[in-house]
């Protein structure tokens, strides 16, 4: 079986993500606050969907409308 070639775009995205996480000491809450601030500063309108409910076994429950 042939080993797939690494995708340079994926490698670049992963490197940027690692740099961003390192800048905040890998603190997920700090990273999230930064993303929210960037979204707010962009002036773009973002869509937000309600959270999906999960069952006790971790499965996503479908909504019936």
C-alpha positions as YAML, in Angstrom:
chain: A
units: angstrom
residues:
- id: 1
  name: UNK
  ca: [0.00, 0.00, 0.00]
- id: 2
  name: UNK
  ca: [1.30, 3.39, -0.98]
- id: 3
  name: UNK
  ca: [1.71, 6.06, 1.72]
- id: 4
  name: UNK
  ca: [-0.26, 9.20, 0.83]
- id: 5
  name: UNK
  ca: [1.72, 12.38, 0.21]
- id: 6
  name: UNK
  ca: [1.31, 15.00, 2.93]
- id: 7
  name: UNK
  ca: [-0.96, 17.84, 1.83]
- id: 8
  name: UNK
  ca: [0.90, 21.18, 2.10]
- id: 9
  name: UNK
  ca: [-2.32, 23.11, 2.72]
- id: 10
  name: UNK
  ca: [-3.29, 20.87, 5.64]
- id: 11
  name: UNK
  ca: [0.25, 21.16, 7.02]
- id: 12
  name: UNK
  ca: [0.05, 24.96, 6.80]
- id: 13
  name: UNK
  ca: [-3.34, 25.08, 8.56]
- id: 14
  name: UNK
  ca: [-2.07, 22.80, 11.32]
- id: 15
  name: UNK
  ca: [1.06, 24.94, 11.79]
- id: 16
  name: UNK
  ca: [-1.02, 28.12, 12.07]
- id: 17
  name: UNK
  ca: [-3.39, 26.42, 14.51]
- id: 18
  name: UNK
  ca: [-0.43, 25.28, 16.64]
- id: 19
  name: UNK
  ca: [1.07, 28.79, 16.66]
- id: 20
  name: UNK
  ca: [-2.28, 30.29, 17.66]
- id: 21
  name: UNK
  ca: [-2.73, 27.77, 20.48]
- id: 22
  name: UNK
  ca: [0.83, 28.33, 21.72]
- id: 23
  name: UNK
  ca: [0.24, 32.09, 21.83]
- id: 24
  name: UNK
  ca: [-2.48, 31.46, 24.45]
- id: 25
  name: UNK
  ca: [-0.61, 28.77, 26.35]
- id: 26
  name: UNK
  ca: [-2.97, 26.11, 24.94]
- id: 27
  name: UNK
  ca: [-5.75, 27.58, 27.14]
- id: 28
  name: UNK
  ca: [-8.97, 26.67, 25.29]
- id: 29
  name: UNK
  ca: [-11.00, 29.39, 27.00]
- id: 30
  name: UNK
  ca: [-8.44, 32.07, 26.04]
- id: 31
  name: UNK
  ca: [-8.34, 30.78, 22.45]
- id: 32
  name: UNK
  ca: [-12.15, 30.90, 22.28]
- id: 33
  name: UNK
  ca: [-12.23, 34.45, 23.68]
- id: 34
  name: UNK
  ca: [-9.73, 35.51, 21.01]
- id: 35
  name: UNK
  ca: [-11.81, 33.94, 18.25]
- id: 36
  name: UNK
  ca: [-14.93, 35.68, 19.53]
- id: 37
  name: UNK
  ca: [-13.10, 39.04, 19.65]
- id: 38
  name: UNK
  ca: [-11.85, 38.54, 16.09]
- id: 39
  name: UNK
  ca: [-15.37, 37.74, 14.90]
- id: 40
  name: UNK
  ca: [-16.75, 40.84, 16.61]
- id: 41
  name: UNK
  ca: [-14.00, 43.06, 15.17]
- id: 42
  name: UNK
  ca: [-14.58, 41.73, 11.64]
- id: 43
  name: UNK
  ca: [-18.00, 43.35, 11.41]
- id: 44
  name: UNK
  ca: [-19.38, 40.26, 9.67]
- id: 45
  name: UNK
  ca: [-22.63, 38.67, 10.72]
- id: 46
  name: UNK
  ca: [-22.21, 35.11, 12.00]
- id: 47
  name: UNK
  ca: [-24.91, 32.47, 12.28]
- id: 48
  name: UNK
  ca: [-25.32, 30.70, 15.58]
- id: 49
  name: UNK
  ca: [-27.23, 27.46, 15.95]
- id: 50
  name: UNK
  ca: [-28.66, 26.12, 19.22]
- id: 51
  name: UNK
  ca: [-26.71, 23.35, 20.91]
- id: 52
  name: UNK
  ca: [-27.74, 19.81, 20.08]
- id: 53
  name: UNK
  ca: [-28.89, 17.63, 22.93]
- id: 54
  name: UNK
  ca: [-27.02, 14.43, 23.66]
- id: 55
  name: UNK
  ca: [-28.18, 11.34, 25.48]
- id: 56
  name: UNK
  ca: [-26.40, 9.89, 28.50]
- id: 57
  name: UNK
  ca: [-24.43, 7.57, 26.19]
- id: 58
  name: UNK
  ca: [-23.10, 10.54, 24.20]
- id: 59
  name: UNK
  ca: [-25.27, 10.03, 21.12]
- id: 60
  name: UNK
  ca: [-26.78, 13.10, 19.47]
- id: 61
  name: UNK
  ca: [-30.55, 13.06, 19.66]
- id: 62
  name: UNK
  ca: [-32.45, 14.06, 16.55]
- id: 63
  name: UNK
  ca: [-35.02, 16.81, 16.85]
- id: 64
  name: UNK
  ca: [-38.49, 16.23, 15.61]
- id: 65
  name: UNK
  ca: [-40.43, 19.30, 14.61]
...
